[in-house]
Amino acid sequence: MLGKRLYKTSMLNIFRLIVLLIFIFFLNDFYLDTFTYEKFQIEARFKIIDVFNYHYSYPFEFITFFSLFITPSIYYAFIRGVAFFEKGFIFNKGLPFLSKTILYSEVSGYKLLHPQCAISISTKSGEVYVIADNSMERVIAILDQQNISGDLARDEYTRLISNYRKFILIVLGFTAFLFVLKKIGVFLG
């Protein structure tokens, strides 16, 4: 329907680093928390292989950890992205079943939000899609090949959008929220 795939965006490297740090934090907590379980203290000798054996015997904590941290980390860091094709692009809204297909004939223009990593694409129906990628030149080249007009100048509004502090605070706040829920025992079986 859309032709051959030309390019797929990926998460910005700084956000991949943040996801990796959050994952390492929770992996360390998961590992060290295993030593506090009563069943583990009876059976184990406090080696890494003992942690694996314990979670093989009692998999609930590992399944919870896998569901809450490993799967989303891999999905958002490596799989999720906007796929550009010959006749349009598929915008991923966070989950695979929320993806939306937009034809280039529906696009009215684009605006550069950050010179190296963010762009907004406007449609004729008034929807705006913000795309962040490590290589904005590729995305702009694809849009230019489709004769879509764009604005490469930055104004005050776009400077405000390119501020990533809010996003980082939301990610760190959600991480702290999950950590508190884990520590008070919400995810225990």
C-alpha positions, 0 to 999 in steps of 0.5 A: 500500500505505501510502497518500499520502506525508506527510513525508520526513526528511532529513539534519541540517543540521550533518551536511550541512555536514560532508559538504559540507566533506569533499567540498570537501576531496577535490575540492580534493585531486583538482584539485591532485593532477591537476597532479602526473600526468606525462601532465598535465604534458606536455599541459597549461598548468595551467588549470581547463579543462586539468584537465577535458580531462585527465580527459576523456582519462583518466577513471579518476581521475574515475570513482573520485572520482565513485564514492567521493565524489560519489555517496555525498555526494549520496545521504546528504545529499539522497536518503536519509531516512525516508518517512512515509505514511498507514499506515506509514513506510519506514525507510532503513537506509543503502542503498536495497535495505535499506529496511524498511516498518513499519506504524503498527499495528506501532509500540508507541511513540516516545521523544524523544531530542533536543528538536529533532532525534532520536526513537526509534520502538519496534515491538511486535517489539522493534526500535528505529528512531532517526530524526534530522531538522531538524523533529521536530515534523512526525514527532511530529505524524504519530505522534500522528495515528496515536494512537501514545503517546510519551514526550517526557521525556529521561532519562540514556540518551537524553542519551547517545544524543544526543551526536553526537561519536562520529558526527562522529569516525567520519565524520572517521576514515573520511575520513582513512582514505580520504585515506590510501588515496588518497595511498598509491595504492590507487585508481590504475589 
